[in-house]
Amino acid sequence: MELLYWIVIIALFVVAFIGLVYPIIPSVLFIVGAFLLYGIAFSFAPLNIWFWLIQGVFVLLLFIADYLANIISVKKFGGSNASVWGSTIGILIGPFVIPVAGIILGPFLGAIIAEMLVKKQDIKTSIKIGVGSVVGLFSSAIVKGVVQAVMIIYFFIVVL
């Protein structure tokens, strides 16, 4: 039975990393779910208050990294709040409308459309801003991937 629990815990960690590519998957919930499953299946003793406080800081870092990477990239490329919202909507819808390619095209097109409709930008400027949204997406995924890896490594250090 222990093996089955470990398989599910590892699967939850894997799904969390899939969430880096498909942002509709709430990665942090799968990581915390794995921690809770470990506590229920084995013991909460190693998962003391310090463990949860440190993991809580990492969860905050995940949210901050996601938010800041997108905003900084879009703003650096000349975008407005409209393009930030457009790219966010695009990343949520894109993978469902155009599987695989929608992961990149969604935020790219979302930012372009938002800038053209809301801010009345020309196509050249809007495309530049769209590129910024894709840069932000990749930057965010890299930072979040590192933070998630640190969370999981810390978990294994604590429980093994």
VMD Tcl script that builds the backbone (N, CA, C; Angstrom):
set m [mol new atoms 480]
animate dup $m
set s [atomselect $m all]
$s set {name element resname resid chain x y z} {
  {N N MET 1 A 0.822 -1.196 0.000}
  {CA C MET 1 A 0.000 0.000 0.000}
  {C C MET 1 A 0.871 1.267 0.000}
  {N N GLU 2 A 2.026 1.194 0.680}
  {CA C GLU 2 A 2.928 2.342 0.709}
  {C C GLU 2 A 3.364 2.745 -0.692}
  {N N LEU 3 A 3.652 1.744 -1.509}
  {CA C LEU 3 A 4.081 2.016 -2.888}
  {C C LEU 3 A 3.008 2.787 -3.650}
  {N N LEU 4 A 1.761 2.394 -3.463}
  {CA C LEU 4 A 0.654 3.076 -4.137}
  {C C LEU 4 A 0.589 4.552 -3.706}
  {N N TYR 5 A 0.739 4.805 -2.418}
  {CA C TYR 5 A 0.737 6.188 -1.942}
  {C C TYR 5 A 1.866 6.995 -2.574}
  {N N TRP 6 A 3.059 6.408 -2.631}
  {CA C TRP 6 A 4.192 7.117 -3.236}
  {C C TRP 6 A 3.969 7.372 -4.725}
  {N N ILE 7 A 3.352 6.428 -5.395}
  {CA C ILE 7 A 3.047 6.616 -6.826}
  {C C ILE 7 A 2.092 7.798 -7.007}
  {N N VAL 8 A 1.082 7.882 -6.162}
  {CA C VAL 8 A 0.116 8.986 -6.262}
  {C C VAL 8 A 0.792 10.314 -5.907}
  {N N ILE 9 A 1.635 10.323 -4.882}
  {CA C ILE 9 A 2.348 11.547 -4.501}
  {C C ILE 9 A 3.220 12.031 -5.657}
  {N N ILE 10 A 3.971 11.118 -6.255}
  {CA C ILE 10 A 4.830 11.489 -7.400}
  {C C ILE 10 A 3.965 11.965 -8.573}
  {N N ALA 11 A 2.844 11.287 -8.807}
  {CA C ALA 11 A 1.944 11.702 -9.898}
  {C C ALA 11 A 1.426 13.122 -9.664}
  {N N LEU 12 A 1.117 13.450 -8.420}
  {CA C LEU 12 A 0.667 14.809 -8.116}
  {C C LEU 12 A 1.768 15.828 -8.410}
  {N N PHE 13 A 3.007 15.490 -8.095}
  {CA C PHE 13 A 4.123 16.376 -8.410}
  {C C PHE 13 A 4.277 16.550 -9.919}
  {N N VAL 14 A 4.112 15.465 -10.662}
  {CA C VAL 14 A 4.229 15.527 -12.128}
  {C C VAL 14 A 3.132 16.426 -12.708}
  {N N VAL 15 A 1.913 16.264 -12.215}
  {CA C VAL 15 A 0.808 17.099 -12.694}
  {C C VAL 15 A 1.094 18.569 -12.400}
  {N N ALA 16 A 1.720 18.851 -11.265}
  {CA C ALA 16 A 2.080 20.236 -10.930}
  {C C ALA 16 A 3.017 20.811 -11.982}
  {N N PHE 17 A 3.958 20.015 -12.471}
  {CA C PHE 17 A 4.871 20.513 -13.507}
  {C C PHE 17 A 4.175 20.630 -14.857}
  {N N ILE 18 A 3.203 19.786 -15.114}
  {CA C ILE 18 A 2.407 19.936 -16.340}
  {C C ILE 18 A 1.666 21.273 -16.301}
  {N N GLY 19 A 1.285 21.700 -15.101}
  {CA C GLY 19 A 0.618 22.987 -14.921}
  {C C GLY 19 A 1.466 24.179 -15.335}
  {N N LEU 20 A 2.772 23.998 -15.460}
  {CA C LEU 20 A 3.622 25.083 -15.962}
  {C C LEU 20 A 3.341 25.354 -17.427}
  {N N VAL 21 A 2.959 24.316 -18.140}
  {CA C VAL 21 A 2.670 24.443 -19.565}
  {C C VAL 21 A 1.187 24.732 -19.790}
  {N N TYR 22 A 0.344 24.139 -18.969}
  {CA C TYR 22 A -1.100 24.355 -19.043}
  {C C TYR 22 A -1.551 25.094 -17.784}
  {N N PRO 23 A -1.515 26.418 -17.800}
  {CA C PRO 23 A -1.796 27.192 -16.587}
  {C C PRO 23 A -3.193 26.998 -16.008}
  {N N ILE 24 A -4.073 26.343 -16.731}
  {CA C ILE 24 A -5.399 26.085 -16.185}
  {C C ILE 24 A -5.306 25.076 -15.037}
  {N N ILE 25 A -4.205 24.315 -14.997}
  {CA C ILE 25 A -3.968 23.351 -13.919}
  {C C ILE 25 A -3.342 24.119 -12.744}
  {N N PRO 26 A -4.000 24.114 -11.590}
  {CA C PRO 26 A -3.460 24.845 -10.436}
  {C C PRO 26 A -2.313 24.070 -9.784}
  {N N SER 27 A -1.109 24.272 -10.278}
  {CA C SER 27 A 0.063 23.512 -9.854}
  {C C SER 27 A 0.232 23.443 -8.347}
  {N N VAL 28 A 0.102 24.577 -7.707}
  {CA C VAL 28 A 0.364 24.630 -6.266}
  {C C VAL 28 A -0.603 23.741 -5.489}
  {N N LEU 29 A -1.822 23.602 -5.959}
  {CA C LEU 29 A -2.779 22.728 -5.267}
  {C C LEU 29 A -2.351 21.264 -5.342}
  {N N PHE 30 A -1.766 20.875 -6.453}
  {CA C PHE 30 A -1.295 19.494 -6.585}
  {C C PHE 30 A -0.081 19.237 -5.694}
  {N N ILE 31 A 0.785 20.222 -5.569}
  {CA C ILE 31 A 1.948 20.060 -4.694}
  {C C ILE 31 A 1.494 19.960 -3.237}
  {N N VAL 32 A 0.647 20.871 -2.812}
  {CA C VAL 32 A 0.144 20.838 -1.438}
  {C C VAL 32 A -0.675 19.567 -1.220}
  {N N GLY 33 A -1.419 19.152 -2.234}
  {CA C GLY 33 A -2.175 17.896 -2.133}
  {C C GLY 33 A -1.257 16.708 -1.890}
  {N N ALA 34 A -0.098 16.703 -2.529}
  {CA C ALA 34 A 0.878 15.623 -2.322}
  {C C ALA 34 A 1.393 15.653 -0.887}
  {N N PHE 35 A 1.653 16.850 -0.367}
  {CA C PHE 35 A 2.106 16.970 1.021}
  {C C PHE 35 A 1.046 16.428 1.984}
  {N N LEU 36 A -0.196 16.831 1.746}
  {CA C LEU 36 A -1.280 16.376 2.613}
  {C C LEU 36 A -1.479 14.863 2.510}
  {N N LEU 37 A -1.389 14.326 1.304}
  {CA C LEU 37 A -1.519 12.881 1.137}
  {C C LEU 37 A -0.425 12.155 1.915}
  {N N TYR 38 A 0.787 12.683 1.857}
  {CA C TYR 38 A 1.873 12.074 2.632}
  {C C TYR 38 A 1.508 12.076 4.120}
  {N N GLY 39 A 1.040 13.204 4.612}
  {CA C GLY 39 A 0.677 13.302 6.028}
  {C C GLY 39 A -0.414 12.322 6.418}
  {N N ILE 40 A -1.422 12.186 5.581}
  {CA C ILE 40 A -2.531 11.274 5.858}
  {C C ILE 40 A -2.068 9.820 5.760}
  {N N ALA 41 A -1.297 9.516 4.737}
  {CA C ALA 41 A -0.893 8.120 4.497}
  {C C ALA 41 A 0.221 7.661 5.434}
  {N N PHE 42 A 1.123 8.557 5.786}
  {CA C PHE 42 A 2.294 8.151 6.568}
  {C C PHE 42 A 2.303 8.830 7.942}
  {N N SER 43 A 2.560 10.146 7.940}
  {CA C SER 43 A 2.603 10.869 9.201}
  {C C SER 43 A 2.787 12.363 8.933}
  {N N PHE 44 A 2.110 13.143 9.741}
  {CA C PHE 44 A 2.302 14.587 9.660}
  {C C PHE 44 A 3.470 15.056 10.524}
  {N N ALA 45 A 4.056 14.141 11.293}
  {CA C ALA 45 A 5.134 14.509 12.219}
  {C C ALA 45 A 6.288 15.256 11.534}
  {N N PRO 46 A 6.809 14.778 10.384}
  {CA C PRO 46 A 7.905 15.537 9.767}
  {C C PRO 46 A 7.449 16.872 9.160}
  {N N LEU 47 A 6.163 16.993 8.921}
  {CA C LEU 47 A 5.616 18.207 8.312}
  {C C LEU 47 A 5.179 19.160 9.424}
  {N N ASN 48 A 6.156 19.662 10.135}
  {CA C ASN 48 A 5.877 20.520 11.283}
  {C C ASN 48 A 5.536 21.944 10.847}
  {N N ILE 49 A 5.390 22.815 11.825}
  {CA C ILE 49 A 5.010 24.200 11.543}
  {C C ILE 49 A 6.031 24.902 10.658}
  {N N TRP 50 A 7.331 24.626 10.847}
  {CA C TRP 50 A 8.361 25.248 10.015}
  {C C TRP 50 A 8.243 24.801 8.564}
  {N N PHE 51 A 7.943 23.536 8.370}
  {CA C PHE 51 A 7.740 23.030 7.013}
  {C C PHE 51 A 6.631 23.823 6.323}
  {N N TRP 52 A 5.491 23.981 7.000}
  {CA C TRP 52 A 4.347 24.663 6.394}
  {C C TRP 52 A 4.614 26.154 6.203}
  {N N LEU 53 A 5.329 26.768 7.139}
  {CA C LEU 53 A 5.664 28.188 6.969}
  {C C LEU 53 A 6.589 28.392 5.776}
  {N N ILE 54 A 7.596 27.547 5.647}
  {CA C ILE 54 A 8.529 27.658 4.521}
  {C C ILE 54 A 7.806 27.387 3.205}
  {N N GLN 55 A 6.976 26.367 3.182}
  {CA C GLN 55 A 6.213 26.072 1.962}
  {C C GLN 55 A 5.235 27.209 1.647}
  {N N GLY 56 A 4.677 27.828 2.668}
  {CA C GLY 56 A 3.790 28.969 2.455}
  {C C GLY 56 A 4.517 30.128 1.776}
  {N N VAL 57 A 5.765 30.348 2.186}
  {CA C VAL 57 A 6.575 31.390 1.538}
  {C C VAL 57 A 6.795 31.039 0.064}
  {N N PHE 58 A 7.072 29.766 -0.202}
  {CA C PHE 58 A 7.258 29.344 -1.595}
  {C C PHE 58 A 5.973 29.511 -2.410}
  {N N VAL 59 A 4.826 29.235 -1.807}
  {CA C VAL 59 A 3.542 29.421 -2.502}
  {C C VAL 59 A 3.364 30.897 -2.858}
  {N N LEU 60 A 3.671 31.769 -1.912}
  {CA C LEU 60 A 3.604 33.212 -2.207}
  {C C LEU 60 A 4.541 33.580 -3.344}
  {N N LEU 61 A 5.749 33.025 -3.325}
  {CA C LEU 61 A 6.703 33.282 -4.409}
  {C C LEU 61 A 6.150 32.834 -5.765}
  {N N LEU 62 A 5.442 31.712 -5.773}
  {CA C LEU 62 A 4.844 31.228 -7.034}
  {C C LEU 62 A 3.854 32.248 -7.587}
  {N N PHE 63 A 2.985 32.745 -6.722}
  {CA C PHE 63 A 1.984 33.707 -7.177}
  {C C PHE 63 A 2.638 35.022 -7.609}
  {N N ILE 64 A 3.604 35.479 -6.838}
  {CA C ILE 64 A 4.290 36.733 -7.164}
  {C C ILE 64 A 5.062 36.590 -8.474}
  {N N ALA 65 A 5.769 35.473 -8.636}
  {CA C ALA 65 A 6.551 35.251 -9.865}
  {C C ALA 65 A 5.648 35.240 -11.087}
  {N N ASP 66 A 4.520 34.574 -10.974}
  {CA C ASP 66 A 3.588 34.487 -12.089}
  {C C ASP 66 A 3.073 35.871 -12.468}
  {N N TYR 67 A 2.672 36.610 -11.493}
  {CA C TYR 67 A 2.106 37.935 -11.714}
  {C C TYR 67 A 3.157 38.911 -12.265}
  {N N LEU 68 A 4.296 38.959 -11.595}
  {CA C LEU 68 A 5.326 39.936 -11.982}
  {C C LEU 68 A 5.961 39.643 -13.335}
  {N N ALA 69 A 6.225 38.374 -13.625}
  {CA C ALA 69 A 6.870 38.039 -14.901}
  {C C ALA 69 A 6.017 38.502 -16.073}
  {N N ASN 70 A 4.730 38.283 -15.988}
  {CA C ASN 70 A 3.833 38.690 -17.068}
  {C C ASN 70 A 3.777 40.208 -17.179}
  {N N ILE 71 A 3.565 40.871 -16.072}
  {CA C ILE 71 A 3.436 42.331 -16.109}
  {C C ILE 71 A 4.744 42.988 -16.557}
  {N N ILE 72 A 5.868 42.559 -15.990}
  {CA C ILE 72 A 7.150 43.177 -16.340}
  {C C ILE 72 A 7.448 42.998 -17.824}
  {N N SER 73 A 7.241 41.787 -18.336}
  {CA C SER 73 A 7.541 41.539 -19.747}
  {C C SER 73 A 6.641 42.346 -20.674}
  {N N VAL 74 A 5.367 42.329 -20.395}
  {CA C VAL 74 A 4.432 43.051 -21.263}
  {C C VAL 74 A 4.719 44.552 -21.198}
  {N N LYS 75 A 4.936 45.074 -20.009}
  {CA C LYS 75 A 5.215 46.507 -19.867}
  {C C LYS 75 A 6.539 46.883 -20.542}
  {N N LYS 76 A 7.544 46.005 -20.420}
  {CA C LYS 76 A 8.856 46.283 -21.030}
  {C C LYS 76 A 8.738 46.378 -22.556}
  {N N PHE 77 A 7.809 45.629 -23.112}
  {CA C PHE 77 A 7.601 45.652 -24.556}
  {C C PHE 77 A 6.561 46.702 -24.960}
  {N N GLY 78 A 6.152 47.549 -24.010}
  {CA C GLY 78 A 5.260 48.663 -24.325}
  {C C GLY 78 A 3.786 48.385 -24.123}
  {N N GLY 79 A 3.455 47.292 -23.500}
  {CA C GLY 79 A 2.049 46.925 -23.324}
  {C C GLY 79 A 1.378 47.641 -22.170}
  {N N SER 80 A 0.070 47.533 -22.152}
  {CA C SER 80 A -0.746 48.160 -21.115}
  {C C SER 80 A -1.423 47.063 -20.291}
  {N N ASN 81 A -2.250 47.480 -19.343}
  {CA C ASN 81 A -3.024 46.512 -18.572}
  {C C ASN 81 A -3.946 45.697 -19.474}
  {N N ALA 82 A -4.396 46.307 -20.548}
  {CA C ALA 82 A -5.261 45.589 -21.487}
  {C C ALA 82 A -4.535 44.386 -22.077}
  {N N SER 83 A -3.266 44.557 -22.433}
  {CA C SER 83 A -2.526 43.425 -23.004}
  {C C SER 83 A -2.217 42.373 -21.951}
  {N N VAL 84 A -2.033 42.804 -20.694}
  {CA C VAL 84 A -1.837 41.827 -19.620}
  {C C VAL 84 A -3.088 40.967 -19.489}
  {N N TRP 85 A -4.248 41.609 -19.477}
  {CA C TRP 85 A -5.507 40.858 -19.397}
  {C C TRP 85 A -5.722 40.007 -20.645}
  {N N GLY 86 A -5.415 40.572 -21.796}
  {CA C GLY 86 A -5.573 39.819 -23.044}
  {C C GLY 86 A -4.703 38.587 -23.082}
  {N N SER 87 A -3.454 38.718 -22.640}
  {CA C SER 87 A -2.565 37.552 -22.644}
  {C C SER 87 A -3.010 36.524 -21.614}
  {N N THR 88 A -3.528 36.987 -20.478}
  {CA C THR 88 A -4.025 36.060 -19.457}
  {C C THR 88 A -5.226 35.272 -19.976}
  {N N ILE 89 A -6.134 35.954 -20.608}
  {CA C ILE 89 A -7.302 35.268 -21.189}
  {C C ILE 89 A -6.842 34.333 -22.300}
  {N N GLY 90 A -5.884 34.783 -23.093}
  {CA C GLY 90 A -5.365 33.951 -24.182}
  {C C GLY 90 A -4.704 32.675 -23.704}
  {N N ILE 91 A -3.981 32.745 -22.591}
  {CA C ILE 91 A -3.316 31.538 -22.084}
  {C C ILE 91 A -4.334 30.552 -21.520}
  {N N LEU 92 A -5.451 31.062 -21.039}
  {CA C LEU 92 A -6.480 30.166 -20.507}
  {C C LEU 92 A -7.303 29.524 -21.618}
  {N N ILE 93 A -7.558 30.261 -22.679}
  {CA C ILE 93 A -8.406 29.771 -23.768}
  {C C ILE 93 A -7.593 29.090 -24.873}
  {N N GLY 94 A -6.415 29.638 -25.177}
  {CA C GLY 94 A -5.598 29.172 -26.297}
  {C C GLY 94 A -5.385 27.669 -26.395}
  {N N PRO 95 A -4.959 26.998 -25.309}
  {CA C PRO 95 A -4.695 25.555 -25.408}
  {C C PRO 95 A -5.934 24.722 -25.754}
  {N N PHE 96 A -7.127 25.250 -25.458}
  {CA C PHE 96 A -8.346 24.508 -25.772}
  {C C PHE 96 A -8.794 24.738 -27.209}
  {N N VAL 97 A -8.543 25.940 -27.712}
  {CA C VAL 97 A -8.947 26.271 -29.078}
  {C C VAL 97 A -7.963 25.681 -30.090}
  {N N ILE 98 A -6.668 25.829 -29.789}
  {CA C ILE 98 A -5.619 25.310 -30.676}
  {C C ILE 98 A -4.677 24.462 -29.815}
  {N N PRO 99 A -4.979 23.169 -29.664}
  {CA C PRO 99 A -4.130 22.340 -28.797}
  {C C PRO 99 A -2.650 22.455 -29.173}
  {N N VAL 100 A -1.815 22.418 -28.188}
  {CA C VAL 100 A -0.360 22.539 -28.238}
  {C C VAL 100 A 0.059 23.957 -28.655}
  {N N ALA 101 A -0.203 24.367 -29.871}
  {CA C ALA 101 A 0.221 25.691 -30.344}
  {C C ALA 101 A -0.493 26.808 -29.584}
  {N N GLY 102 A -1.665 26.530 -29.048}
  {CA C GLY 102 A -2.431 27.531 -28.311}
  {C C GLY 102 A -1.749 28.010 -27.046}
  {N N ILE 103 A -0.807 27.224 -26.542}
  {CA C ILE 103 A -0.071 27.609 -25.347}
  {C C ILE 103 A 0.734 28.880 -25.626}
  {N N ILE 104 A 1.255 28.987 -26.838}
  {CA C ILE 104 A 2.027 30.172 -27.227}
  {C C ILE 104 A 1.143 31.181 -27.957}
  {N N LEU 105 A 0.334 30.683 -28.874}
  {CA C LEU 105 A -0.505 31.592 -29.672}
  {C C LEU 105 A -1.575 32.289 -28.844}
  {N N GLY 106 A -2.095 31.630 -27.819}
  {CA C GLY 106 A -3.154 32.221 -26.996}
  {C C GLY 106 A -2.749 33.543 -26.369}
  {N N PRO 107 A -1.677 33.551 -25.565}
  {CA C PRO 107 A -1.286 34.831 -24.957}
  {C C PRO 107 A -0.776 35.846 -25.984}
  {N N PHE 108 A -0.131 35.348 -27.020}
  {CA C PHE 108 A 0.370 36.229 -28.078}
  {C C PHE 108 A -0.790 36.959 -28.739}
  {N N LEU 109 A -1.769 36.203 -29.211}
  {CA C LEU 109 A -2.924 36.803 -29.880}
  {C C LEU 109 A -3.787 37.606 -28.915}
  {N N GLY 110 A -3.915 37.110 -27.676}
  {CA C GLY 110 A -4.707 37.828 -26.676}
  {C C GLY 110 A -4.166 39.223 -26.421}
  {N N ALA 111 A -2.834 39.320 -26.296}
  {CA C ALA 111 A -2.212 40.630 -26.072}
  {C C ALA 111 A -2.379 41.532 -27.288}
  {N N ILE 112 A -2.186 40.972 -28.474}
  {CA C ILE 112 A -2.329 41.756 -29.712}
  {C C ILE 112 A -3.750 42.301 -29.846}
  {N N ILE 113 A -4.726 41.423 -29.689}
  {CA C ILE 113 A -6.132 41.828 -29.845}
  {C C ILE 113 A -6.510 42.877 -28.807}
  {N N ALA 114 A -6.079 42.661 -27.562}
  {CA C ALA 114 A -6.410 43.625 -26.500}
  {C C ALA 114 A -5.806 44.993 -26.799}
  {N N GLU 115 A -4.558 45.030 -27.219}
  {CA C GLU 115 A -3.917 46.319 -27.521}
  {C C GLU 115 A -4.597 47.019 -28.689}
  {N N MET 116 A -4.966 46.247 -29.697}
  {CA C MET 116 A -5.597 46.857 -30.875}
  {C C MET 116 A -7.008 47.360 -30.557}
  {N N LEU 117 A -7.752 46.583 -29.783}
  {CA C LEU 117 A -9.134 46.965 -29.491}
  {C C LEU 117 A -9.238 48.039 -28.406}
  {N N VAL 118 A -8.508 47.851 -27.324}
  {CA C VAL 118 A -8.654 48.751 -26.181}
  {C C VAL 118 A -7.783 49.996 -26.311}
  {N N LYS 119 A -6.533 49.810 -26.672}
  {CA C LYS 119 A -5.594 50.935 -26.735}
  {C C LYS 119 A -5.404 51.499 -28.143}
  {N N LYS 120 A -6.077 50.900 -29.109}
  {CA C LYS 120 A -6.037 51.375 -30.503}
  {C C LYS 120 A -4.609 51.442 -31.051}
  {N N GLN 121 A -3.778 50.466 -30.668}
  {CA C GLN 121 A -2.391 50.397 -31.157}
  {C C GLN 121 A -2.370 49.885 -32.589}
  {N N ASP 122 A -1.324 50.244 -33.327}
  {CA C ASP 122 A -1.157 49.730 -34.681}
  {C C ASP 122 A -0.684 48.272 -34.587}
  {N N ILE 123 A -0.735 47.556 -35.688}
  {CA C ILE 123 A -0.420 46.130 -35.708}
  {C C ILE 123 A 1.032 45.861 -35.320}
  {N N LYS 124 A 1.956 46.692 -35.780}
  {CA C LYS 124 A 3.374 46.479 -35.482}
  {C C LYS 124 A 3.632 46.577 -33.974}
  {N N THR 125 A 3.115 47.607 -33.361}
  {CA C THR 125 A 3.279 47.789 -31.913}
  {C C THR 125 A 2.586 46.653 -31.159}
  {N N SER 126 A 1.406 46.275 -31.616}
  {CA C SER 126 A 0.653 45.205 -30.955}
  {C C SER 126 A 1.396 43.868 -31.032}
  {N N ILE 127 A 2.038 43.600 -32.165}
  {CA C ILE 127 A 2.804 42.352 -32.300}
  {C C ILE 127 A 4.001 42.369 -31.349}
  {N N LYS 128 A 4.651 43.508 -31.242}
  {CA C LYS 128 A 5.783 43.632 -30.309}
  {C C LYS 128 A 5.311 43.336 -28.888}
  {N N ILE 129 A 4.178 43.847 -28.514}
  {CA C ILE 129 A 3.618 43.614 -27.180}
  {C C ILE 129 A 3.230 42.144 -27.026}
  {N N GLY 130 A 2.705 41.544 -28.083}
  {CA C GLY 130 A 2.372 40.120 -28.065}
  {C C GLY 130 A 3.602 39.260 -27.807}
  {N N VAL 131 A 4.722 39.634 -28.416}
  {CA C VAL 131 A 5.988 38.932 -28.168}
  {C C VAL 131 A 6.364 39.068 -26.688}
  {N N GLY 132 A 6.153 40.243 -26.128}
  {CA C GLY 132 A 6.430 40.463 -24.711}
  {C C GLY 132 A 5.610 39.550 -23.821}
  {N N SER 133 A 4.370 39.305 -24.215}
  {CA C SER 133 A 3.532 38.417 -23.403}
  {C C SER 133 A 4.051 36.981 -23.442}
  {N N VAL 134 A 4.567 36.554 -24.578}
  {CA C VAL 134 A 5.132 35.200 -24.684}
  {C C VAL 134 A 6.433 35.108 -23.871}
  {N N VAL 135 A 7.244 36.153 -23.925}
  {CA C VAL 135 A 8.466 36.193 -23.114}
  {C C VAL 135 A 8.096 36.096 -21.631}
  {N N GLY 136 A 7.073 36.818 -21.234}
  {CA C GLY 136 A 6.603 36.766 -19.848}
  {C C GLY 136 A 6.117 35.386 -19.456}
  {N N LEU 137 A 5.416 34.736 -20.359}
  {CA C LEU 137 A 4.917 33.380 -20.102}
  {C C LEU 137 A 6.074 32.421 -19.850}
  {N N PHE 138 A 7.085 32.458 -20.716}
  {CA C PHE 138 A 8.225 31.559 -20.552}
  {C C PHE 138 A 9.041 31.907 -19.311}
  {N N SER 139 A 9.224 33.200 -19.060}
  {CA C SER 139 A 9.962 33.613 -17.869}
  {C C SER 139 A 9.261 33.128 -16.609}
  {N N SER 140 A 7.970 33.298 -16.582}
  {CA C SER 140 A 7.177 32.860 -15.440}
  {C C SER 140 A 7.264 31.350 -15.259}
  {N N ALA 141 A 7.162 30.604 -16.339}
  {CA C ALA 141 A 7.216 29.137 -16.258}
  {C C ALA 141 A 8.567 28.670 -15.720}
  {N N ILE 142 A 9.632 29.317 -16.136}
  {CA C ILE 142 A 10.969 28.929 -15.658}
  {C C ILE 142 A 11.098 29.206 -14.161}
  {N N VAL 143 A 10.713 30.400 -13.750}
  {CA C VAL 143 A 10.818 30.754 -12.334}
  {C C VAL 143 A 9.925 29.844 -11.493}
  {N N LYS 144 A 8.693 29.643 -11.938}
  {CA C LYS 144 A 7.788 28.778 -11.180}
  {C C LYS 144 A 8.301 27.342 -11.151}
  {N N GLY 145 A 8.891 26.874 -12.230}
  {CA C GLY 145 A 9.454 25.527 -12.253}
  {C C GLY 145 A 10.561 25.363 -11.221}
  {N N VAL 146 A 11.404 26.374 -11.108}
  {CA C VAL 146 A 12.483 26.332 -10.113}
  {C C VAL 146 A 11.901 26.332 -8.697}
  {N N VAL 147 A 10.932 27.206 -8.441}
  {CA C VAL 147 A 10.330 27.277 -7.108}
  {C C VAL 147 A 9.632 25.960 -6.770}
  {N N GLN 148 A 8.899 25.398 -7.711}
  {CA C GLN 148 A 8.229 24.119 -7.475}
  {C C GLN 148 A 9.247 23.020 -7.190}
  {N N ALA 149 A 10.327 23.004 -7.933}
  {CA C ALA 149 A 11.368 21.995 -7.708}
  {C C ALA 149 A 11.955 22.140 -6.307}
  {N N VAL 150 A 12.195 23.368 -5.873}
  {CA C VAL 150 A 12.724 23.601 -4.528}
  {C C VAL 150 A 11.718 23.124 -3.474}
  {N N MET 151 A 10.443 23.398 -3.692}
  {CA C MET 151 A 9.409 22.938 -2.758}
  {C C MET 151 A 9.437 21.419 -2.618}
  {N N ILE 152 A 9.530 20.748 -3.745}
  {CA C ILE 152 A 9.494 19.282 -3.743}
  {C C ILE 152 A 10.783 18.711 -3.146}
  {N N ILE 153 A 11.916 19.291 -3.478}
  {CA C ILE 153 A 13.185 18.833 -2.910}
  {C C ILE 153 A 13.167 19.011 -1.388}
  {N N TYR 154 A 12.688 20.170 -0.938}
  {CA C TYR 154 A 12.597 20.405 0.513}
  {C C TYR 154 A 11.686 19.362 1.163}
  {N N PHE 155 A 10.575 19.046 0.534}
  {CA C PHE 155 A 9.679 18.013 1.037}
  {C C PHE 155 A 10.428 16.688 1.222}
  {N N PHE 156 A 11.170 16.285 0.201}
  {CA C PHE 156 A 11.896 15.016 0.294}
  {C C PHE 156 A 12.991 15.072 1.352}
  {N N ILE 157 A 13.637 16.209 1.496}
  {CA C ILE 157 A 14.655 16.349 2.555}
  {C C ILE 157 A 14.024 16.152 3.928}
  {N N VAL 158 A 12.831 16.692 4.099}
  {CA C VAL 158 A 12.142 16.620 5.393}
  {C C VAL 158 A 11.634 15.213 5.681}
  {N N VAL 159 A 11.082 14.537 4.672}
  {CA C VAL 159 A 10.410 13.256 4.952}
  {C C VAL 159 A 11.324 12.026 4.795}
  {N N LEU 160 A 12.438 12.168 4.102}
  {CA C LEU 160 A 13.280 10.979 3.924}
  {C C LEU 160 A 14.451 10.958 4.880}
}
mol reanalyze $m
mol bondsrecalc $m
mol representation Tube
mol addrep $m
